[in-house]
């Protein structure tokens, strides 16, 4: 039996899962999100972490007292590591991914915080346009979406696309979201030519 084709955008992650796990888990929630953390909803809240990787952020948020934490990760090797290492935390894991998010949508709930950390650049332009309505629909009134964009050279074996803050803001505002935060950031790992933009959107109360 041949191995199933990886979900579009996850290419290269299974093969590097062990090294990536060590890299991800060395960083804390505070180091990754910096001053953007001040805009995260206070616990207890419901959290959806899309592209959760090893569950580093999901576990940290669960530890802070958030009542519902759903971690979505399509790469089996990363997901299984997270389930093992963070087993003490109350996290619901799903094998799902953008842009469809079928299993997430089947849960039929909205979230106060939706995280997309280092995920969006894995989608091409059409996929990003298709994904934003789903992400917006999963956000509760008054809820917030935290999204980071990677800029710079693409590592060998990965699938990434150029994506600008302006395009992302336009997609979000086209879904009625309000931009609260738009800030460039240097790469935490010091990689040549790599930089980031952190964006936070809010879904207005009805």
N, CA, C and O atoms as a DFTB+ gen file, in Angstrom:
824 C
 N C O
     1  1       0.849      -1.197       0.000
     2  2       0.000       0.000       0.000
     3  2       0.885       1.248       0.000
     4  3       1.822       1.352       0.791
     5  1       0.585       2.177      -0.879
     6  2       1.373       3.408      -0.929
     7  2       0.895       4.368       0.145
     8  3      -0.265       4.347       0.556
     9  1       1.832       5.225       0.595
    10  2       1.467       6.226       1.581
    11  2       0.559       7.261       0.960
    12  3       0.767       7.631      -0.196
    13  1      -0.446       7.747       1.684
    14  2      -1.325       8.757       1.119
    15  2      -0.573      10.051       0.855
    16  3       0.383      10.388       1.554
    17  1      -1.021      10.766      -0.165
    18  2      -0.396      12.045      -0.497
    19  2      -0.667      13.037       0.630
    20  3      -1.797      13.137       1.106
    21  1       0.372      13.781       1.065
    22  2       0.142      14.724       2.163
    23  2      -0.801      15.843       1.741
    24  3      -0.887      16.198       0.565
    25  1      -1.499      16.384       2.718
    26  2      -2.366      17.517       2.453
    27  2      -1.552      18.654       1.859
    28  3      -0.436      18.927       2.303
    29  1      -2.108      19.312       0.861
    30  2      -1.430      20.423       0.215
    31  2      -0.956      21.434       1.255
    32  3      -1.746      21.921       2.064
    33  1       0.345      21.745       1.226
    34  2       0.923      22.694       2.165
    35  2       1.715      22.039       3.271
    36  3       2.493      22.706       3.953
    37  1       1.529      20.717       3.466
    38  2       2.246      20.035       4.552
    39  2       3.486      19.296       4.046
    40  3       4.154      18.610       4.819
    41  1       3.792      19.429       2.778
    42  2       4.930      18.726       2.205
    43  2       6.219      19.027       2.979
    44  3       6.525      20.180       3.284
    45  1       6.961      17.964       3.286
    46  2       8.248      18.125       3.952
    47  2       8.195      18.029       5.463
    48  3       9.224      17.817       6.103
    49  1       7.022      18.181       6.041
    50  2       6.945      18.211       7.511
    51  2       7.071      16.822       8.131
    52  3       7.717      16.672       9.167
    53  1       6.477      15.823       7.528
    54  2       6.563      14.475       8.091
    55  2       8.013      13.995       8.138
    56  3       8.446      13.397       9.123
    57  1       8.759      14.265       7.060
    58  2      10.140      13.819       6.975
    59  2      11.036      14.498       8.003
    60  3      12.039      13.923       8.425
    61  1      10.686      15.704       8.406
    62  2      11.510      16.464       9.345
    63  2      10.867      16.563      10.727
    64  3      11.253      17.412      11.530
    65  1       9.905      15.714      11.002
    66  2       9.105      15.859      12.216
    67  2       9.950      15.855      13.491
    68  3       9.695      16.634      14.409
    69  1      10.950      14.985      13.547
    70  2      11.745      14.893      14.777
    71  2      12.505      16.188      15.041
    72  3      12.485      16.704      16.158
    73  1      13.173      16.712      14.022
    74  2      13.924      17.957      14.189
    75  2      12.992      19.131      14.447
    76  3      13.294      20.001      15.263
    77  1      11.859      19.155      13.752
    78  2      10.902      20.245      13.929
    79  2      10.302      20.240      15.328
    80  3      10.058      21.292      15.919
    81  1      10.069      19.043      15.845
    82  2       9.514      18.931      17.190
    83  2      10.432      19.596      18.202
    84  3       9.972      20.360      19.050
    85  1      11.715      19.315      18.122
    86  2      12.679      19.922      19.038
    87  2      12.700      21.442      18.876
    88  3      12.786      22.174      19.862
    89  1      12.621      21.906      17.651
    90  2      12.647      23.349      17.379
    91  2      11.392      24.031      17.916
    92  3      11.477      25.085      18.547
    93  1      10.240      23.436      17.669
    94  2       8.981      24.031      18.115
    95  2       8.906      24.100      19.640
    96  3       8.525      25.123      20.210
    97  1       9.275      23.000      20.289
    98  2       9.075      22.905      21.730
    99  2      10.082      23.733      22.531
   100  3       9.899      23.939      23.730
   101  1      11.133      24.203      21.882
   102  2      12.089      25.083      22.571
   103  2      11.517      26.473      22.812
   104  3      11.962      27.191      23.707
   105  1      10.528      26.847      22.008
   106  2       9.950      28.185      22.108
   107  2       8.710      28.171      22.992
   108  3       7.974      27.185      23.037
   109  1       8.491      29.270      23.689
   110  2       7.306      29.395      24.533
   111  2       6.235      30.209      23.816
   112  3       6.504      30.870      22.813
   113  1       5.032      30.150      24.344
   114  2       3.933      30.952      23.815
   115  2       4.307      32.428      23.843
   116  3       4.015      33.161      22.898
   117  1       4.948      32.866      24.918
   118  2       5.335      34.266      25.069
   119  2       6.391      34.662      24.040
   120  3       6.326      35.756      23.479
   121  1       7.346      33.797      23.792
   122  2       8.381      34.099      22.804
   123  2       7.809      34.182      21.397
   124  3       8.206      35.039      20.607
   125  1       6.886      33.298      21.090
   126  2       6.326      33.247      19.735
   127  2       5.440      34.461      19.453
   128  3       5.559      35.082      18.397
   129  1       4.565      34.797      20.380
   130  2       3.543      35.811      20.103
   131  2       3.879      37.201      20.636
   132  3       3.256      38.180      20.224
   133  1       4.840      37.307      21.536
   134  2       5.288      38.614      21.990
   135  2       4.158      39.479      22.537
   136  3       3.293      39.001      23.271
   137  1       4.180      40.765      22.167
   138  2       3.180      41.683      22.716
   139  2       1.779      41.457      22.150
   140  3       0.808      42.025      22.650
   141  1       1.672      40.625      21.105
   142  2       0.343      40.285      20.586
   143  2      -0.475      39.511      21.620
   144  3      -1.704      39.497      21.548
   145  1       0.195      38.865      22.585
   146  2      -0.513      38.101      23.612
   147  2      -1.479      38.966      24.413
   148  3      -2.470      38.466      24.945
   149  1      -1.194      40.249      24.499
   150  2      -2.069      41.151      25.255
   151  2      -3.461      41.242      24.642
   152  3      -4.414      41.633      25.315
   153  1      -3.579      40.880      23.362
   154  2      -4.859      40.945      22.668
   155  2      -5.564      39.589      22.598
   156  3      -6.646      39.488      22.020
   157  1      -4.971      38.558      23.174
   158  2      -5.633      37.263      23.235
   159  2      -6.796      37.349      24.227
   160  3      -6.675      38.027      25.247
   161  1      -7.916      36.678      23.951
   162  2      -9.006      36.645      24.928
   163  2      -8.549      36.053      26.259
   164  3      -7.718      35.145      26.291
   165  1      -9.090      36.566      27.336
   166  2      -8.738      36.065      28.655
   167  2      -9.455      34.736      28.911
   168  3     -10.570      34.526      28.434
   169  1      -8.809      33.841      29.667
   170  2      -9.481      32.587      30.016
   171  2     -10.584      32.826      31.039
   172  3     -10.523      33.776      31.820
   173  1     -11.609      31.943      31.030
   174  2     -11.745      30.773      30.146
   175  2     -12.367      31.165      28.813
   176  3     -13.365      31.885      28.777
   177  1     -11.791      30.702      27.737
   178  2     -12.309      30.970      26.399
   179  2     -12.189      29.681      25.588
   180  3     -11.564      28.717      26.030
   181  1     -12.783      29.671      24.416
   182  2     -12.654      28.526      23.512
   183  2     -11.615      28.853      22.451
   184  3     -11.626      29.941      21.875
   185  1     -10.714      27.905      22.195
   186  2      -9.549      28.123      21.333
   187  2      -9.527      27.085      20.218
   188  3      -9.742      25.897      20.455
   189  1      -9.267      27.550      19.002
   190  2      -9.046      26.676      17.849
   191  2      -7.664      26.987      17.294
   192  3      -7.427      28.089      16.800
   193  1      -6.754      26.025      17.372
   194  2      -5.384      26.189      16.885
   195  2      -5.248      25.404      15.587
   196  3      -5.119      24.180      15.607
   197  1      -5.277      26.110      14.457
   198  2      -5.222      25.486      13.134
   199  2      -3.766      25.389      12.693
   200  3      -3.052      26.391      12.644
   201  1      -3.333      24.169      12.372
   202  2      -1.913      23.961      12.080
   203  2      -1.131      23.981      13.379
   204  3      -0.128      24.684      13.505
   205  1      -1.600      23.201      14.347
   206  2      -1.081      23.270      15.716
   207  2       0.303      22.670      15.881
   208  3       0.939      22.864      16.918
   209  1       0.782      21.945      14.878
   210  2       2.107      21.336      14.998
   211  2       2.143      20.341      16.131
   212  3       1.346      19.403      16.168
   213  1       3.070      20.539      17.066
   214  2       3.220      19.636      18.206
   215  2       2.336      20.041      19.382
   216  3       2.401      19.427      20.447
   217  1       1.518      21.063      19.197
   218  2       0.600      21.462      20.253
   219  2       1.204      22.357      21.311
   220  3       0.638      22.508      22.393
   221  1       2.344      22.953      21.014
   222  2       3.004      23.840      21.985
   223  2       2.071      24.955      22.459
   224  3       1.891      25.152      23.661
   225  1       1.484      25.677      21.516
   226  2       0.603      26.791      21.890
   227  2      -0.699      26.283      22.499
   228  3      -1.193      26.850      23.474
   229  1      -1.255      25.217      21.929
   230  2      -2.505      24.660      22.453
   231  2      -2.335      24.253      23.908
   232  3      -3.203      24.526      24.737
   233  1      -1.217      23.600      24.223
   234  2      -0.966      23.154      25.594
   235  2      -0.784      24.343      26.531
   236  3      -1.293      24.337      27.652
   237  1      -0.066      25.353      26.076
   238  2       0.158      26.542      26.906
   239  2      -1.153      27.261      27.196
   240  3      -1.361      27.759      28.302
   241  1      -2.030      27.316      26.208
   242  2      -3.318      27.990      26.401
   243  2      -4.231      27.161      27.308
   244  3      -4.961      27.713      28.131
   245  1      -4.186      25.847      27.153
   246  2      -4.960      24.988      28.052
   247  2      -4.476      25.168      29.491
   248  3      -5.280      25.203      30.422
   249  1      -3.162      25.280      29.666
   250  2      -2.592      25.461      31.001
   251  2      -3.000      26.790      31.615
   252  3      -3.029      26.928      32.838
   253  1      -3.314      27.763      30.778
   254  2      -3.742      29.074      31.269
   255  2      -5.207      29.087      31.694
   256  3      -5.684      30.077      32.249
   257  1      -5.919      27.992      31.437
   258  2      -7.294      27.900      31.914
   259  2      -8.364      28.075      30.860
   260  3      -9.529      28.291      31.194
   261  1      -7.990      27.986      29.583
   262  2      -9.014      28.074      28.546
   263  2      -9.840      26.789      28.545
   264  3      -9.300      25.688      28.649
   265  1     -11.166      26.951      28.427
   266  2     -12.091      25.847      28.704
   267  2     -12.160      24.814      27.593
   268  3     -12.360      23.629      27.862
   269  1     -11.996      25.248      26.339
   270  2     -12.034      24.349      25.189
   271  2     -10.835      24.666      24.311
   272  3     -10.655      25.809      23.890
   273  1     -10.011      23.657      24.032
   274  2      -8.860      23.853      23.146
   275  2      -8.886      22.738      22.106
   276  3      -8.758      21.560      22.436
   277  1      -9.054      23.127      20.851
   278  2      -9.053      22.181      19.737
   279  2      -7.793      22.426      18.912
   280  3      -7.561      23.538      18.437
   281  1      -6.983      21.384      18.745
   282  2      -5.738      21.469      17.980
   283  2      -5.914      20.714      16.669
   284  3      -6.218      19.521      16.664
   285  1      -5.723      21.409      15.577
   286  2      -5.899      20.834      14.237
   287  2      -4.528      20.674      13.605
   288  3      -3.813      21.658      13.421
   289  1      -4.153      19.448      13.269
   290  2      -2.841      19.209      12.670
   291  2      -2.923      18.043      11.688
   292  3      -3.198      16.913      12.092
   293  1      -2.684      18.308      10.396
   294  2      -2.802      17.249       9.397
   295  2      -1.589      16.332       9.281
   296  3      -1.693      15.252       8.699
   297  1      -0.436      16.738       9.824
   298  2       0.759      15.892       9.729
   299  2       0.775      14.902      10.891
   300  3       0.930      15.292      12.049
   301  1       0.614      13.635      10.575
   302  2       0.446      12.579      11.575
   303  2       1.584      12.562      12.589
   304  3       1.346      12.425      13.789
   305  1       2.804      12.699      12.117
   306  2       3.962      12.601      13.009
   307  2       3.977      13.721      14.044
   308  3       4.305      13.484      15.206
   309  1       3.629      14.923      13.637
   310  2       3.587      16.048      14.572
   311  2       2.414      15.897      15.533
   312  3       2.543      16.145      16.732
   313  1       1.278      15.492      14.996
   314  2       0.077      15.335      15.820
   315  2       0.291      14.269      16.907
   316  3      -0.080      14.473      18.063
   317  1       0.887      13.138      16.530
   318  2       1.089      12.069      17.494
   319  2       2.076      12.475      18.580
   320  3       1.923      12.098      19.742
   321  1       3.088      13.246      18.196
   322  2       4.023      13.741      19.209
   323  2       3.295      14.645      20.198
   324  3       3.476      14.528      21.410
   325  1       2.478      15.538      19.675
   326  2       1.744      16.449      20.544
   327  2       0.815      15.725      21.488
   328  3       0.711      16.078      22.662
   329  1       0.132      14.701      20.973
   330  2      -0.786      13.928      21.818
   331  2      -0.043      13.234      22.957
   332  3      -0.580      13.065      24.051
   333  1       1.189      12.836      22.686
   334  2       1.982      12.143      23.712
   335  2       2.575      13.119      24.712
   336  3       2.419      12.945      25.920
   337  1       3.248      14.132      24.221
   338  2       3.979      15.058      25.095
   339  2       3.043      15.926      25.921
   340  3       3.345      16.261      27.067
   341  1       1.901      16.291      25.335
   342  2       0.971      17.183      26.029
   343  2      -0.287      16.457      26.500
   344  3      -1.362      17.049      26.595
   345  1      -0.136      15.172      26.791
   346  2      -1.284      14.352      27.197
   347  2      -1.934      14.848      28.484
   348  3      -3.112      14.585      28.726
   349  1      -1.178      15.560      29.305
   350  2      -1.725      16.037      30.580
   351  2      -2.713      17.178      30.401
   352  3      -3.472      17.502      31.314
   353  1      -2.701      17.782      29.227
   354  2      -3.580      18.924      28.984
   355  2      -4.844      18.477      28.249
   356  3      -4.820      17.550      27.438
   357  1      -5.929      19.151      28.550
   358  2      -7.206      18.813      27.922
   359  2      -7.271      19.473      26.544
   360  3      -7.673      20.628      26.408
   361  1      -6.866      18.711      25.531
   362  2      -6.828      19.188      24.145
   363  2      -7.563      18.180      23.275
   364  3      -7.334      16.976      23.391
   365  1      -8.435      18.657      22.416
   366  2      -9.088      17.791      21.427
   367  2      -8.306      17.904      20.126
   368  3      -8.231      18.986      19.544
   369  1      -7.725      16.808      19.665
   370  2      -6.925      16.801      18.443
   371  2      -7.774      16.366      17.249
   372  3      -8.602      15.460      17.352
   373  1      -7.550      17.030      16.119
   374  2      -8.224      16.678      14.873
   375  2      -7.214      16.581      13.735
   376  3      -6.313      17.410      13.614
   377  1      -7.380      15.563      12.909
   378  2      -6.617      15.420      11.669
   379  2      -7.403      16.143      10.585
   380  3      -8.305      15.569       9.975
   381  1      -7.061      17.394      10.350
   382  2      -7.818      18.224       9.412
   383  2      -6.904      19.355       8.948
   384  3      -5.822      19.554       9.500
   385  1      -7.340      20.085       7.945
   386  2      -6.499      21.173       7.457
   387  2      -7.241      22.117       6.530
   388  3      -8.345      21.835       6.063
   389  1      -6.601      23.236       6.284
   390  2      -7.122      24.247       5.368
   391  2      -6.959      23.801       3.922
   392  3      -6.084      22.987       3.625
   393  1      -7.784      24.319       3.015
   394  2      -8.816      25.326       3.252
   395  2     -10.186      24.763       3.662
   396  3     -11.069      25.526       4.054
   397  1     -10.376      23.425       3.575
   398  2     -11.724      22.887       3.789
   399  2     -12.143      22.865       5.257
   400  3     -13.237      23.316       5.596
   401  1     -11.268      22.338       6.141
   402  2     -11.589      22.230       7.559
   403  2     -12.915      21.491       7.814
   404  3     -13.701      21.886       8.674
   405  1     -13.144      20.425       7.060
   406  2     -14.426      19.710       7.148
   407  2     -14.715      19.185       8.548
   408  3     -15.833      19.324       9.045
   409  1     -13.704      18.576       9.195
   410  2     -13.925      17.991      10.520
   411  2     -14.155      19.070      11.570
   412  3     -14.944      18.888      12.497
   413  1     -13.467      20.184      11.418
   414  2     -13.672      21.304      12.347
   415  2     -15.086      21.845      12.191
   416  3     -15.778      22.084      13.181
   417  1     -15.507      22.035      10.962
   418  2     -16.849      22.566      10.723
   419  2     -17.918      21.602      11.222
   420  3     -18.992      22.028      11.647
   421  1     -17.627      20.304      11.171
   422  2     -18.587      19.312      11.654
   423  2     -18.838      19.429      13.163
   424  3     -19.875      18.981      13.652
   425  1     -17.907      20.021      13.895
   426  2     -18.102      20.209      15.333
   427  2     -19.184      21.248      15.624
   428  3     -19.757      21.274      16.713
   429  1     -19.452      22.095      14.645
   430  2     -20.545      23.065      14.712
   431  2     -20.447      23.968      15.948
   432  3     -21.381      24.075      16.742
   433  1     -19.285      24.610      16.078
   434  2     -19.142      25.574      17.166
   435  2     -18.240      26.726      16.706
   436  3     -17.518      26.614      15.715
   437  1     -18.302      27.825      17.446
   438  2     -17.449      28.980      17.170
   439  2     -16.482      29.175      18.324
   440  3     -16.710      28.696      19.435
   441  1     -15.400      29.885      18.042
   442  2     -14.298      29.996      18.992
   443  2     -13.974      31.455      19.289
   444  3     -14.099      32.334      18.436
   445  1     -13.554      31.678      20.533
   446  2     -13.172      33.026      20.947
   447  2     -11.785      33.403      20.427
   448  3     -11.485      34.583      20.247
   449  1     -10.949      32.403      20.189
   450  2      -9.602      32.619      19.669
   451  2      -9.308      31.576      18.606
   452  3      -9.414      30.376      18.855
   453  1      -8.937      32.040      17.422
   454  2      -8.516      31.149      16.329
   455  2      -7.069      31.483      16.003
   456  3      -6.758      32.615      15.633
   457  1      -6.186      30.502      16.139
   458  2      -4.766      30.693      15.871
   459  2      -4.389      30.086      14.524
   460  3      -4.778      28.963      14.203
   461  1      -3.630      30.841      13.746
   462  2      -3.036      30.331      12.506
   463  2      -1.574      30.790      12.508
   464  3      -1.207      31.756      11.839
   465  1      -0.764      30.080      13.266
   466  2       0.634      30.456      13.448
   467  2       1.500      29.756      12.404
   468  3       1.599      28.529      12.388
   469  1       2.126      30.549      11.532
   470  2       3.013      30.007      10.484
   471  2       2.297      28.996       9.593
   472  3       2.834      27.934       9.277
   473  1       1.079      29.345       9.197
   474  2       0.243      28.442       8.398
   475  2      -0.157      29.056       7.059
   476  3      -0.110      28.384       6.029
   477  1      -0.544      30.311       7.069
   478  2      -1.216      30.936       5.928
   479  2      -0.387      30.904       4.652
   480  3      -0.954      30.782       3.566
   481  1       0.929      31.008       4.745
   482  2       1.793      31.055       3.557
   483  2       1.889      29.703       2.850
   484  3       2.433      29.611       1.750
   485  1       1.358      28.651       3.488
   486  2       1.338      27.338       2.826
   487  2       0.192      27.217       1.813
   488  3       0.139      26.249       1.054
   489  1      -0.712      28.182       1.799
   490  2      -1.853      28.165       0.888
   491  2      -1.571      29.057      -0.314
   492  3      -0.993      30.135      -0.174
   493  1      -1.981      28.604      -1.494
   494  2      -1.838      29.477      -2.653
   495  2      -2.963      30.517      -2.650
   496  3      -3.830      30.503      -1.776
   497  1      -2.941      31.395      -3.612
   498  2      -3.876      32.530      -3.592
   499  2      -5.331      32.073      -3.573
   500  3      -6.134      32.611      -2.810
   501  1      -5.684      31.086      -4.402
   502  2      -7.067      30.603      -4.438
   503  2      -7.447      29.930      -3.122
   504  3      -8.568      30.095      -2.640
   505  1      -6.521      29.175      -2.544
   506  2      -6.786      28.509      -1.273
   507  2      -6.976      29.524      -0.148
   508  3      -7.821      29.334       0.726
   509  1      -6.195      30.595      -0.171
   510  2      -6.345      31.633       0.862
   511  2      -7.714      32.296       0.755
   512  3      -8.372      32.563       1.761
   513  1      -8.128      32.554      -0.482
   514  2      -9.443      33.175      -0.678
   515  2     -10.567      32.253      -0.220
   516  3     -11.590      32.719       0.283
   517  1     -10.380      30.943      -0.394
   518  2     -11.396      29.975       0.034
   519  2     -11.364      29.764       1.545
   520  3     -12.395      29.487       2.159
   521  1     -10.181      29.895       2.141
   522  2     -10.031      29.600       3.568
   523  2     -10.566      30.704       4.468
   524  3     -11.114      30.416       5.532
   525  1     -10.418      31.946       4.067
   526  2     -10.790      33.034       4.969
   527  2     -12.266      33.004       5.380
   528  3     -12.558      33.230       6.554
   529  1     -13.211      32.736       4.466
   530  2     -14.606      32.647       4.914
   531  2     -14.829      31.553       5.956
   532  3     -15.611      31.735       6.889
   533  1     -14.142      30.412       5.802
   534  2     -14.280      29.335       6.787
   535  2     -13.734      29.774       8.139
   536  3     -14.367      29.551       9.172
   537  1     -12.561      30.397       8.132
   538  2     -11.948      30.846       9.378
   539  2     -12.836      31.888      10.055
   540  3     -13.041      31.844      11.268
   541  1     -13.358      32.823       9.266
   542  2     -14.239      33.858       9.829
   543  2     -15.498      33.236      10.424
   544  3     -15.963      33.666      11.480
   545  1     -16.049      32.229       9.754
   546  2     -17.287      31.604      10.229
   547  2     -17.080      30.828      11.525
   548  3     -18.032      30.590      12.268
   549  1     -15.837      30.433      11.798
   550  2     -15.525      29.683      13.004
   551  2     -15.231      30.589      14.197
   552  3     -15.026      30.106      15.310
   553  1     -15.212      31.879      13.968
   554  2     -14.892      32.846      15.012
   555  2     -16.165      33.389      15.636
   556  3     -17.054      33.869      14.933
   557  1     -16.250      33.312      16.939
   558  2     -17.433      33.793      17.649
   559  2     -17.515      35.314      17.588
   560  3     -16.486      35.975      17.453
   561  1     -18.709      35.881      17.684
   562  2     -18.820      37.336      17.791
   563  2     -17.961      37.843      18.956
   564  3     -18.045      37.331      20.073
   565  1     -17.147      38.843      18.679
   566  2     -16.211      39.337      19.678
   567  2     -14.921      38.541      19.745
   568  3     -13.992      38.914      20.462
   569  1     -14.860      37.435      18.993
   570  2     -13.665      36.591      18.980
   571  2     -12.568      37.151      18.092
   572  3     -12.798      38.054      17.287
   573  1     -11.373      36.600      18.253
   574  2     -10.213      37.121      17.529
   575  2      -9.458      36.019      16.792
   576  3      -9.394      34.871      17.232
   577  1      -8.889      36.414      15.651
   578  2      -8.061      35.534      14.830
   579  2      -6.642      36.067      14.896
   580  3      -6.408      37.242      14.613
   581  1      -5.695      35.218      15.266
   582  2      -4.278      35.587      15.304
   583  2      -3.584      34.821      14.189
   584  3      -3.610      33.591      14.160
   585  1      -2.972      35.545      13.286
   586  2      -2.430      34.951      12.063
   587  2      -1.034      35.507      11.813
   588  3      -0.839      36.722      11.830
   589  1      -0.068      34.632      11.584
   590  2       1.281      35.097      11.273
   591  2       1.667      34.692       9.849
   592  3       1.352      33.596       9.387
   593  1       2.349      35.596       9.180
   594  2       2.786      35.395       7.795
   595  2       4.313      35.308       7.750
   596  3       5.007      36.153       8.314
   597  1       4.817      34.298       7.087
   598  2       6.264      34.150       6.903
   599  2       6.657      34.757       5.559
   600  3       5.997      34.529       4.545
   601  1       7.725      35.522       5.566
   602  2       8.260      36.116       4.348
   603  2       9.709      35.651       4.176
   604  3      10.445      35.503       5.152
   605  1      10.105      35.423       2.920
   606  2      11.497      35.064       2.676
   607  2      11.640      33.778       1.905
   608  3      10.652      33.247       1.396
   609  1      12.866      33.260       1.806
   610  2      13.129      32.070       0.997
   611  2      12.397      30.846       1.521
   612  3      12.180      30.692       2.723
   613  1      12.023      29.981       0.588
   614  2      11.283      28.762       0.925
   615  2      12.276      27.623       1.161
   616  3      13.112      27.353       0.299
   617  1      12.198      26.952       2.311
   618  2      13.093      25.820       2.551
   619  2      12.876      24.718       1.514
   620  3      11.768      24.530       1.010
   621  1      13.937      24.003       1.210
   622  2      13.855      22.918       0.230
   623  2      12.842      21.878       0.673
   624  3      12.819      21.460       1.830
   625  1      11.999      21.467      -0.280
   626  2      11.021      20.435      -0.016
   627  2       9.713      20.939       0.567
   628  3       8.798      20.151       0.809
   629  1       9.613      22.252       0.798
   630  2       8.391      22.817       1.371
   631  2       7.555      23.497       0.285
   632  3       8.049      23.815      -0.797
   633  1       6.292      23.709       0.600
   634  2       5.370      24.399      -0.297
   635  2       4.916      25.679       0.405
   636  3       4.123      25.640       1.345
   637  1       5.431      26.805      -0.069
   638  2       5.060      28.108       0.485
   639  2       4.889      29.100      -0.654
   640  3       5.449      28.930      -1.737
   641  1       4.113      30.129      -0.394
   642  2       3.821      31.142      -1.398
   643  2       4.028      32.537      -0.810
   644  3       3.841      32.745       0.389
   645  1       4.417      33.494      -1.660
   646  2       4.482      34.866      -1.181
   647  2       3.085      35.342      -0.778
   648  3       2.112      35.106      -1.495
   649  1       2.993      36.000       0.355
   650  2       1.711      36.520       0.811
   651  2       1.966      37.817       1.558
   652  3       2.880      37.900       2.378
   653  1       1.163      38.822       1.276
   654  2       1.379      40.134       1.861
   655  2       0.365      40.417       2.971
   656  3      -0.736      39.866       2.966
   657  1       0.736      41.267       3.909
   658  2      -0.234      41.706       4.899
   659  2      -1.444      42.381       4.256
   660  3      -2.576      42.183       4.698
   661  1      -1.201      43.189       3.197
   662  2      -2.301      43.918       2.558
   663  2      -3.349      42.959       1.995
   664  3      -4.547      43.181       2.169
   665  1      -2.905      41.895       1.321
   666  2      -3.857      40.921       0.778
   667  2      -4.639      40.240       1.893
   668  3      -5.849      40.045       1.782
   669  1      -3.941      39.880       2.971
   670  2      -4.580      39.166       4.074
   671  2      -5.602      40.046       4.776
   672  3      -6.697      39.594       5.110
   673  1      -5.239      41.304       4.999
   674  2      -6.173      42.261       5.603
   675  2      -7.407      42.431       4.721
   676  3      -8.529      42.471       5.224
   677  1      -7.204      42.530       3.407
   678  2      -8.329      42.703       2.487
   679  2      -9.265      41.498       2.534
   680  3     -10.486      41.659       2.520
   681  1      -8.696      40.283       2.590
   682  2      -9.532      39.087       2.684
   683  2     -10.324      39.087       3.986
   684  3     -11.514      38.771       3.996
   685  1      -9.662      39.441       5.079
   686  2     -10.332      39.442       6.380
   687  2     -11.424      40.505       6.444
   688  3     -12.538      40.234       6.893
   689  1     -11.101      41.702       5.998
   690  2     -12.093      42.771       6.060
   691  2     -13.251      42.513       5.103
   692  3     -14.361      43.001       5.315
   693  1     -12.984      41.736       4.036
   694  2     -14.053      41.326       3.134
   695  2     -15.055      40.396       3.797
   696  3     -16.178      40.235       3.321
   697  1     -14.635      39.779       4.909
   698  2     -15.538      38.917       5.697
   699  2     -16.118      39.667       6.901
   700  3     -16.716      39.062       7.790
   701  1     -15.935      40.978       6.917
   702  2     -16.488      41.780       7.999
   703  2     -15.634      41.822       9.250
   704  3     -16.085      42.308      10.288
   705  1     -14.400      41.319       9.172
   706  2     -13.503      41.339      10.320
   707  2     -12.826      42.703      10.451
   708  3     -12.648      43.416       9.464
   709  1     -12.456      43.049      11.665
   710  2     -11.783      44.314      11.963
   711  2     -10.320      44.028      12.273
   712  3     -10.018      43.112      13.038
   713  1      -9.415      44.795      11.691
   714  2      -7.983      44.620      11.952
   715  2      -7.602      45.357      13.235
   716  3      -7.773      46.571      13.338
   717  1      -7.084      44.610      14.209
   718  2      -6.661      45.190      15.484
   719  2      -5.154      45.353      15.590
   720  3      -4.671      46.183      16.360
   721  1      -4.406      44.563      14.819
   722  2      -2.957      44.495      15.028
   723  2      -2.319      44.098      13.711
   724  3      -2.767      43.156      13.056
   725  1      -1.269      44.819      13.319
   726  2      -0.556      44.544      12.068
   727  2       0.883      44.989      12.286
   728  3       1.188      46.179      12.217
   729  1       1.766      44.027      12.550
   730  2       3.105      44.386      12.998
   731  2       4.155      43.445      12.410
   732  3       4.004      42.226      12.489
   733  1       5.231      44.004      11.816
   734  2       6.325      43.157      11.340
   735  2       7.173      42.659      12.503
   736  3       7.224      43.276      13.567
   737  1       7.833      41.536      12.279
   738  2       8.671      40.970      13.333
   739  2       9.849      40.233      12.706
   740  3       9.712      39.607      11.655
   741  1      10.996      40.311      13.354
   742  2      12.174      39.573      12.893
   743  2      11.983      38.084      13.157
   744  3      11.157      37.689      13.979
   745  1      12.756      37.266      12.450
   746  2      12.680      35.824      12.642
   747  2      13.333      35.436      13.968
   748  3      14.473      35.816      14.235
   749  1      12.615      34.681      14.795
   750  2      13.119      34.301      16.115
   751  2      14.312      33.357      16.034
   752  3      15.097      33.254      16.977
   753  1      14.444      32.666      14.898
   754  2      15.550      31.728      14.740
   755  2      16.730      32.346      13.988
   756  3      17.735      31.679      13.742
   757  1      16.601      33.618      13.628
   758  2      17.714      34.319      12.994
   759  2      18.070      33.832      11.600
   760  3      19.223      33.952      11.184
   761  1      17.107      33.284      10.868
   762  2      17.400      32.764       9.531
   763  2      17.549      33.905       8.528
   764  3      16.799      34.880       8.565
   765  1      18.514      33.771       7.643
   766  2      18.805      34.811       6.659
   767  2      17.593      35.056       5.762
   768  3      17.041      34.117       5.189
   769  1      17.183      36.313       5.642
   770  2      16.130      36.701       4.721
   771  2      14.717      36.388       5.185
   772  3      13.759      36.680       4.469
   773  1      14.565      35.801       6.368
   774  2      13.236      35.425       6.851
   775  2      12.714      36.485       7.823
   776  3      13.419      36.896       8.744
   777  1      11.482      36.917       7.608
   778  2      10.822      37.838       8.527
   779  2       9.348      37.455       8.606
   780  3       8.891      36.570       7.883
   781  1       8.609      38.122       9.485
   782  2       7.226      37.753       9.752
   783  2       6.349      38.989       9.868
   784  3       6.832      40.095      10.112
   785  1       5.063      38.780       9.689
   786  2       4.064      39.785      10.044
   787  2       3.022      39.118      10.923
   788  3       2.512      38.046      10.595
   789  1       2.707      39.762      12.048
   790  2       1.648      39.274      12.929
   791  2       0.405      40.119      12.719
   792  3       0.468      41.348      12.739
   793  1      -0.728      39.452      12.518
   794  2      -2.007      40.117      12.302
   795  2      -3.029      39.594      13.304
   796  3      -3.057      38.400      13.603
   797  1      -3.864      40.484      13.820
   798  2      -4.980      40.067      14.671
   799  2      -6.247      40.734      14.154
   800  3      -6.303      41.947      13.952
   801  1      -7.259      39.901      13.947
   802  2      -8.560      40.378      13.469
   803  2      -9.616      40.061      14.519
   804  3      -9.489      39.107      15.287
   805  1     -10.650      40.876      14.533
   806  2     -11.759      40.644      15.462
   807  2     -13.060      40.557      14.674
   808  3     -13.298      41.315      13.734
   809  1     -13.895      39.603      15.089
   810  2     -15.235      39.531      14.518
   811  2     -16.164      40.383      15.375
   812  3     -16.316      40.105      16.565
   813  1     -16.787      41.409      14.811
   814  2     -17.627      42.290      15.618
   815  2     -18.791      41.530      16.251
   816  3     -19.279      40.536      15.712
   817  1     -19.215      42.023      17.396
   818  2     -20.431      41.480      17.999
   819  2     -21.630      41.805      17.112
   820  3     -21.728      42.898      16.554
   821  1     -22.528      40.848      16.993
   822  2     -23.694      41.051      16.122
   823  2     -24.579      42.156      16.682
   824  3     -25.611      42.478      16.094
